[in-house]
Structure formats: C-alpha cells, structure tokens
C-alpha cells in the first residue's frame, strides 16, 4: 500500500509542478499533451489553479504514504 501511495504521490506532484511551470512559462511545448491540466477540457482557463491542487494532492499522498509506512513499522 505504501509503495502505491508513494508512486501516485510523486506522479501527482510531478504533474502539478510540470503543469504549473508549463502554464506559467510555456517551457515545455513538447510536454503539453502529457500534462493532465491540459488534457481535461473543463480545466481550460483554470490550469494554474488545477496544477496547484494536483501538486498539493501529491504532497498529501506522500505524507499519507509516510504515515502508513510508520504505522506498519510500529506493529
């Protein structure tokens, strides 16, 4: 369970950071279609906010994974 949460957390964190940087600066035109915030049509116009939320969710999942790992190790 910890491994799954960790992988999902890092994936969301990278998606959020990449989406935020690409939306603000447009550095990675080649990655435009790889980022979730640009693939979902209902997020059009809200890419920055969505990228921040996705990044925060990534941090939350990483914290939950760390907490789950400590709880499993404590038994």
N, C-alpha and C positions, 0 to 999 in steps of 0.2 A: 504494500500500500504506500509506503514511504517513497519508494522509487517512482511510482506512478505520479504521485503528487509533486515530486521534485521535477520530473521531466515536464509535466504540464505547467508548473510554475515558471520554469526557465523559458519554456516556449511562449507563454503569455507575456512574460517580462520582455523578451526579445521582440515580440510582435508589437508591444506597446512602445518600446523605445524606438524601434525602427519606423513605426508608423508616425510617431511624433516628429522624429528628425526628418523623415521624408516629406511630411506635410509642411513643416515649417521652412525647410531649406531646399527641398527638391534635389537632394544629392544623389539619390539612387533611383533614377528613372527606370533602370532595368528591373528593380525590385518592386515596382509599383503594383504589379499584379500578384505578387507573393504576399502582400500585407493584407490582413483581414479588414482593416479600416477602409481600404479602397475597393474591396471585393463586395461589400454589402451596400446595396443601393440606398437603403433607408438611412445610412450614416452620412450621406452626401451633405456637405456643409458643416458637419459636426466631427470631422476626422480628428481634430486636435483633442477634443474632449473625450472621444471614444478611445483614442490611443492612451490617454492618461488613465482612464478607467481600466483598460486592459492591462496596463503596466501595474497598477495598484492591485488588481486581482492576482497578477503573477506574484507580487510580494506577499500577498495574503496566503496563497497556496504554498509558497516556500516556507513561510512561518508555520503553517499547519503541518507541513511535512516534517519540519524540525521538531515541532512539539510531539508529533506522533512517534518519531524516532526516539525521543527521550522517554516517552511513556512506555514504549515497547522494551527499551533497555532497562527500565527501572523495575520490571517484574522479576 
